Amino acid sequence: MIVREALGRLPVEAVVDSALVREALPVARALGPAALSYVSPAGFRPVEAGALTVEQLSADHPDLRSLEQVAGHEDAGEAALDEITSPAFVVREHGQVVAAAGYRAWPRRTAHVCVLTAPETRGRGLARVTGSAAVAHALAVGLLPQWRARPPASRRVAAALGFEELGSQLSIEIA
């Protein structure tokens, strides 16, 4: 009730502006705003692995935790690979997982896609390759892939795979 009243006074587009929301509510923590993008089977643009080998691992495989450590707490938290319910689709270099993607099945047959790439291997298309494998898997089991992105690089990967930005999200924790 308090949130509805406070945010109800703001224009609709302002509810994803963390500064304006902080003025209206006692916000302890905010995450976002982030772009929310979706892709249909017809709009999906899969990326071929080329010379890369994409391997499937279980969602709880220790090599995923190693990738999260290499990527750092902030990037690992943003990617949320520790929350996936699908297999993980990974690329290795010298035996180490350097990129991974999967998804968490959400209500209403939505697949929230999660992608993480080791910092030293970014910019080489590994997120597109692993993300493509995760999206193809989600579509094959009848789910609607969703991509939530704040960093511009993540938004570019989503666009390359055919995702369309359809909304924004701001998550807040009230003090």
Residue pairs with C-beta under 8 A, 6 or more apart in sequence:
2 25
3 25
3 174
6 24
6 25
7 15
7 21
7 24
7 25
9 24
10 20
10 21
10 24
14 20
14 21
15 21
15 170
16 32
16 33
16 168
16 169
16 170
17 33
17 170
18 27
18 30
18 32
18 33
18 170
18 172
21 27
21 30
21 170
21 172
22 30
25 172
25 174
26 174
26 175
27 172
27 173
27 174
27 175
28 173
28 174
28 175
29 172
29 173
30 170
30 171
30 172
30 173
31 170
31 171
31 172
32 150
32 168
32 169
32 170
32 171
33 150
33 168
33 169
33 170
34 148
34 149
34 150
34 168
34 169
34 170
35 148
35 149
35 150
35 155
35 158
35 165
35 167
35 168
36 146
36 147
36 148
36 165
36 166
36 167
36 168
36 169
37 146
37 147
37 148
37 149
37 155
37 158
37 159
37 163
37 164
37 165
37 166
38 144
38 145
38 146
38 147
38 163
38 164
38 166
39 135
39 145
39 147
39 158
39 161
39 162
39 163
39 164
40 144
41 139
43 162
43 163
43 164
44 135
44 136
44 139
44 145
44 161
44 162
45 160
45 161
45 162
46 132
46 135
46 136
46 161
47 125
47 128
47 129
47 131
47 132
47 160
47 161
48 129
49 91
49 129
49 133
50 129
52 91
52 126
52 129
53 91
53 92
54 89
54 90
54 91
54 129
54 130
54 133
55 89
55 90
55 91
55 92
56 87
56 88
56 89
56 90
57 63
57 64
57 87
57 88
57 90
57 97
57 100
58 87
58 88
59 81
59 84
59 85
59 86
59 87
59 88
59 102
61 88
63 90
63 96
63 97
64 81
64 82
64 88
64 90
64 97
64 100
65 82
66 96
66 97
67 76
67 81
67 90
67 96
67 97
67 98
67 99
67 100
67 116
67 118
68 76
68 79
68 81
68 82
68 116
69 76
70 96
70 118
70 119
71 79
71 116
71 117
71 118
71 119
72 119
75 116
75 119
76 82
76 116
78 150
78 151
79 114
79 115
79 116
80 104
80 114
81 88
81 100
81 102
81 114
81 116
83 104
83 114
84 102
84 103
84 104
84 114
85 102
85 103
85 104
85 105
86 102
86 103
86 104
86 105
86 111
86 134
86 137
86 138
87 102
87 137
88 100
88 101
88 102
89 100
89 101
89 102
89 130
89 133
89 134
89 137
90 97
90 99
90 100
90 101
90 130
91 97
91 98
91 99
91 100
91 126
91 129
91 130
92 98
93 121
96 118
97 118
98 117
98 118
98 120
98 121
98 126
99 115
99 116
99 117
99 118
99 121
99 126
99 127
99 129
99 130
100 115
100 116
100 130
101 113
101 114
101 115
101 116
101 127
101 130
101 131
101 133
101 134
102 113
102 114
102 134
103 111
103 112
103 113
103 114
103 134
103 135
103 137
103 138
103 143
103 145
104 111
104 112
104 114
105 111
105 112
105 143
106 112
106 146
108 144
109 142
109 143
109 144
110 143
110 144
110 145
110 146
111 134
111 135
111 138
111 143
111 144
111 145
111 146
112 146
112 148
113 131
113 134
113 135
113 138
113 145
113 146
113 147
114 134
115 127
115 130
115 131
115 134
115 154
115 157
117 126
117 127
117 130
122 153
127 153
127 154
127 157
128 157
128 160
128 161
131 157
131 158
131 161
132 161
134 145
135 145
135 161
138 144
138 145
139 145
145 163
147 154
147 158
147 161
147 163
148 169
149 155
149 157
149 158
155 165
158 165
159 165
